[in-house]
């Protein structure tokens, strides 16, 4: 960097950093809501408020597969998953959805895509990136929408 550019940069940035350092204690010690815009979630509550209890909505009764609304949508879980355990050592979903059990239980078998890693290599066991089912698949409940929804399914799927 040329000496004149370095001098110009130092003259410009030094007061800026000094101002930020001087204001930092004021921002850190300000009362809640002072000096900082208060954030609200789409639910209209304070984002720092605790989440509501998870059992406030009734899960839907077990039923057959639920139609998908868009291409590549992960299948929606048509039953409750309350008290299902999914840890690094055990996945309750595999009791019914594994290739060795799906016929016996009448469940949908796990997709072949769940056995591929990032590079597309097939494995004998579920890929670690697909092991925690509830990252993509969600159960249904009788919950009212949090915000207005005007979503329309893809016309090709109707």
C-alpha positions as a Python dict, from the first residue, in 0.01 Angstrom:
ca = {
    (1, 'X'): (0, 0, 0),
    (2, 'X'): (131, 346, -90),
    (3, 'X'): (227, 571, 206),
    (4, 'X'): (-30, 836, 108),
    (5, 'X'): (-308, 576, 92),
    (6, 'X'): (-206, 441, 434),
    (7, 'X'): (-210, 790, 588),
    (8, 'X'): (-552, 863, 432),
    (9, 'X'): (-690, 530, 557),
    (10, 'X'): (-559, 593, 909),
    (11, 'X'): (-703, 945, 914),
    (12, 'X'): (-1043, 812, 807),
    (13, 'X'): (-1064, 498, 1020),
    (14, 'X'): (-907, 616, 1346),
    (15, 'X'): (-1193, 854, 1441),
    (16, 'X'): (-1450, 591, 1338),
    (17, 'X'): (-1300, 323, 1563),
    (18, 'X'): (-1253, 572, 1847),
    (19, 'X'): (-1623, 663, 1824),
    (20, 'X'): (-1727, 298, 1829),
    (21, 'X'): (-1506, 225, 2129),
    (22, 'X'): (-1645, 526, 2315),
    (23, 'X'): (-2007, 423, 2244),
    (24, 'X'): (-1962, 54, 2330),
    (25, 'X'): (-1996, 94, 2711),
    (26, 'X'): (-2311, 299, 2662),
    (27, 'X'): (-2467, 30, 2443),
    (28, 'X'): (-2365, -250, 2679),
    (29, 'X'): (-2506, -80, 2989),
    (30, 'X'): (-2826, 56, 2835),
    (31, 'X'): (-3153, -60, 2984),
    (32, 'X'): (-3347, -312, 2774),
    (33, 'X'): (-3505, -140, 2477),
    (34, 'X'): (-3292, 175, 2506),
    (35, 'X'): (-3067, 267, 2217),
    (36, 'X'): (-3150, -55, 2035),
    (37, 'X'): (-3468, -124, 1839),
    (38, 'X'): (-3680, -384, 2018),
    (39, 'X'): (-3718, -699, 1808),
    (40, 'X'): (-4045, -887, 1773),
    (41, 'X'): (-4111, -1221, 1616),
    (42, 'X'): (-4386, -1293, 1365),
    (43, 'X'): (-4585, -1420, 1664),
    (44, 'X'): (-4582, -1065, 1803),
    (45, 'X'): (-4385, -1163, 2111),
    (46, 'X'): (-4047, -1057, 2236),
    (47, 'X'): (-3783, -1271, 2066),
    (48, 'X'): (-3611, -1326, 2401),
    (49, 'X'): (-3927, -1460, 2564),
    (50, 'X'): (-3931, -1834, 2629),
    (51, 'X'): (-4093, -2055, 2366),
    (52, 'X'): (-4443, -2181, 2440),
    (53, 'X'): (-4486, -2536, 2568),
    (54, 'X'): (-4467, -2791, 2288),
    (55, 'X'): (-4782, -2976, 2390),
    (56, 'X'): (-5010, -2677, 2333),
    (57, 'X'): (-5130, -2819, 2000),
    (58, 'X'): (-5297, -3153, 1955),
    (59, 'X'): (-5117, -3371, 1702),
    (60, 'X'): (-5341, -3502, 1426),
    (61, 'X'): (-5454, -3862, 1445),
    (62, 'X'): (-5259, -4122, 1255),
    (63, 'X'): (-5360, -4138, 891),
    (64, 'X'): (-5229, -4229, 547),
    (65, 'X'): (-4965, -4032, 358),
    (66, 'X'): (-5033, -3658, 320),
    (67, 'X'): (-5017, -3507, -29),
    (68, 'X'): (-4718, -3290, -110),
    (69, 'X'): (-4760, -2927, -216),
    (70, 'X'): (-4441, -2869, -413),
    (71, 'X'): (-4173, -3061, -599),
    (72, 'X'): (-3895, -3195, -372),
    (73, 'X'): (-4108, -3138, -59),
    (74, 'X'): (-4007, -3385, 212),
    (75, 'X'): (-4302, -3609, 302),
    (76, 'X'): (-4507, -3480, 595),
    (77, 'X'): (-4532, -3712, 895),
    (78, 'X'): (-4894, -3836, 918),
    (79, 'X'): (-4871, -3938, 1285),
    (80, 'X'): (-4756, -3803, 1619),
    (81, 'X'): (-4386, -3811, 1703),
    (82, 'X'): (-4434, -3720, 2067),
    (83, 'X'): (-4183, -3912, 2283),
    (84, 'X'): (-3992, -4036, 1976),
    (85, 'X'): (-3624, -4066, 2054),
    (86, 'X'): (-3365, -3970, 1795),
    (87, 'X'): (-3009, -3964, 1922),
    (88, 'X'): (-2676, -4037, 1758),
    (89, 'X'): (-2715, -4400, 1868),
    (90, 'X'): (-3087, -4462, 1818),
    (91, 'X'): (-3357, -4344, 1576),
    (92, 'X'): (-3714, -4441, 1670),
    (93, 'X'): (-3834, -4367, 1314),
    (94, 'X'): (-3631, -4662, 1186),
    (95, 'X'): (-3844, -4902, 1393),
    (96, 'X'): (-4105, -4869, 1117),
    (97, 'X'): (-3947, -4691, 818),
    (98, 'X'): (-3628, -4897, 774),
    (99, 'X'): (-3598, -5118, 467),
    (100, 'X'): (-3607, -5426, 689),
    (101, 'X'): (-3931, -5327, 867),
    (102, 'X'): (-4148, -5111, 636),
    (103, 'X'): (-4349, -5402, 486),
    (104, 'X'): (-4423, -5549, 827),
    (105, 'X'): (-4535, -5213, 971),
    (106, 'X'): (-4707, -5070, 662),
    (107, 'X'): (-4493, -4755, 680),
    (108, 'X'): (-4330, -4572, 389),
    (109, 'X'): (-3974, -4696, 346),
    (110, 'X'): (-3689, -4454, 379),
    (111, 'X'): (-3576, -4310, 44),
    (112, 'X'): (-3256, -4423, -124),
    (113, 'X'): (-3142, -4060, -117),
    (114, 'X'): (-3097, -4092, 261),
    (115, 'X'): (-2811, -4337, 207),
    (116, 'X'): (-2596, -4100, -4),
    (117, 'X'): (-2332, -3869, 136),
    (118, 'X'): (-2249, -3520, 8),
    (119, 'X'): (-2036, -3652, -275),
    (120, 'X'): (-2314, -3889, -391),
    (121, 'X'): (-2148, -4207, -264),
    (122, 'X'): (-2397, -4477, -159),
    (123, 'X'): (-2360, -4628, 189),
    (124, 'X'): (-2512, -4927, 367),
    (125, 'X'): (-2641, -4708, 652),
    (126, 'X'): (-2825, -4376, 659),
    (127, 'X'): (-2606, -4076, 586),
    (128, 'X'): (-2536, -3862, 892),
    (129, 'X'): (-2679, -3561, 708),
    (130, 'X'): (-3016, -3740, 675),
    (131, 'X'): (-3027, -3924, 1008),
    (132, 'X'): (-3221, -3666, 1216),
    (133, 'X'): (-3559, -3696, 1043),
    (134, 'X'): (-3725, -3394, 1207),
    (135, 'X'): (-3481, -3158, 1036),
    (136, 'X'): (-3691, -3195, 719),
    (137, 'X'): (-4000, -3401, 800),
    (138, 'X'): (-4265, -3244, 1023),
    (139, 'X'): (-4575, -3384, 1192),
    (140, 'X'): (-4913, -3213, 1153),
    (141, 'X'): (-5117, -3053, 1430),
    (142, 'X'): (-5435, -2853, 1468),
    (143, 'X'): (-5237, -2528, 1507),
    (144, 'X'): (-5370, -2207, 1355),
    (145, 'X'): (-5127, -2030, 1117),
    (146, 'X'): (-4902, -1772, 1285),
    (147, 'X'): (-4925, -1543, 981),
    (148, 'X'): (-5159, -1517, 683),
    (149, 'X'): (-5074, -1774, 419),
    (150, 'X'): (-5167, -1741, 52),
    (151, 'X'): (-4950, -2031, -67),
    (152, 'X'): (-5088, -2225, -366),
    (153, 'X'): (-4956, -2572, -455),
    (154, 'X'): (-4759, -2611, -777),
    (155, 'X'): (-5005, -2646, -1066),
    (156, 'X'): (-4830, -2963, -1185),
    (157, 'X'): (-4914, -3131, -855),
    (158, 'X'): (-5289, -3051, -861),
}
